[in-house]
């Protein structure tokens, strides 16, 4: 159970960081 929670936590972190970098790139492109 603990291992499953750890795995989903990593997945959430990866998705979150991917979404944030994508959102940040969009903001930078709008600035230019």
C-alpha angles and dihedrals in degrees: 000000000000091000091053091051090050091051094050089047090057090047091052091049092050093049092045094050091046091051093047094050090047091050091046091051090052091053091050092051091050089053091057 
